Amino acid sequence: MSRGKNNYRYYSSEQLAIANVIRIQLELGLSLSEIKRCKGQRSPENMDEMLTRLAEQIDAKIENMADMRKIVMTLQKSIHSVLDIDEQAITVQLLPEEPIILGDLNDYSGGRNDYDALSSFFREISNRHSDINLNYPVWGLFSEERLKRGDWTFPDRYYFYNPAGQDRKPAAQYAIGYTRGGYGQTDELYRRLIAHIDRNGLEISGNAYEEYPLNEFCVSDEANYLIRVMITVRRARRSRGRRLPSPESR
C-alpha cells in the first residue's frame, strides 16, 4: 500500500486479492482470529476443510430456521383458527387428519399431578425423538372411556401438532366448544358438550382433544385463556330414549 500526492491510499493487486478473501471470510461468518489463522496457513487442503466446516454450520442454521418457521406457522395457525368463532356456540364439524406427536399414557400414581406428567412427556419425547424441537404448544388428550364416565380432570396423554409426527389426530366428526379460563378449567364446557351430543342424536366415538389456542403466548390474563375441546362423535346407534352417561350422574 502506498499514498499518492493527493494522500489517497493505493493498493497493489495482491493486497486487493487478500482484502477480498478477508471480506468473503467475514461474510461466511469466520471470526477475526480464525481469519488471522487462515492467512498464515492457506493451502487448498486447509481451505477445503474450512469450507466443509462452514457448509455444515450453514446447513445446521438453515435446518434450525426452517424448524423455527414451522413453530411460528403452528402458533399463527392456532391464533387464526379462533379469530372469528362464536365462543358460545357448539358446532359439529368434519375435521381432516393431522400429524401429531403423541406421548405415552400419563402416570398419576403416587400423588403425581398433571405438571409431573407434562415433565415426563417432554423427557419421553426428547429421548424418543432427539431431533424434534420441543417448543411446539402441547395439548391434552382424553380417552373415550374417561369421557363416558365423566372424568376429565387430567389428560390421558399429551400431544403436539408437528408436520413430522408419525401419530395422527384422525379425520372425524367432532363436537367443538369453547370456554374462557385457566388451564384445567373445563368442567362446565365438557358438561355442555356432552349435553349437546346427547340432545342431537350423537354419541361419543373416540378421544377428546383439549387445546388452548389463546394462552400465555398471546393473552396476559390466565383467566382469559381461550380453551377449545373437540370430542370425536358419530350418529348415535343406541335405541330411542337411551341417554349417554352424563357428568351430573357422577
Secondary structure, DSSP 4 states (H G I P E B T S, - for coil): -EE-TT--EE--HHHHHHHHHHHHHHHTT--HHHHHHHHHS--HHHHHHHHHHHHHHHHHHHHHHHHHHHHHHHHHHHHHTTTT--TT--EEEEE--EEEEEPPPP--GGG--HHHHHHHHHHHHHHH-TT----S--EEEE-HHHHHTT--SS-SEEEEE-TT-SEEE--EEEEEEEEE-STT--HHHHHHHHHHHHHTTEEEEEEEEEEEEESTTT-S-GGG-EEEEEEEEEE--SPTT-----GGG-
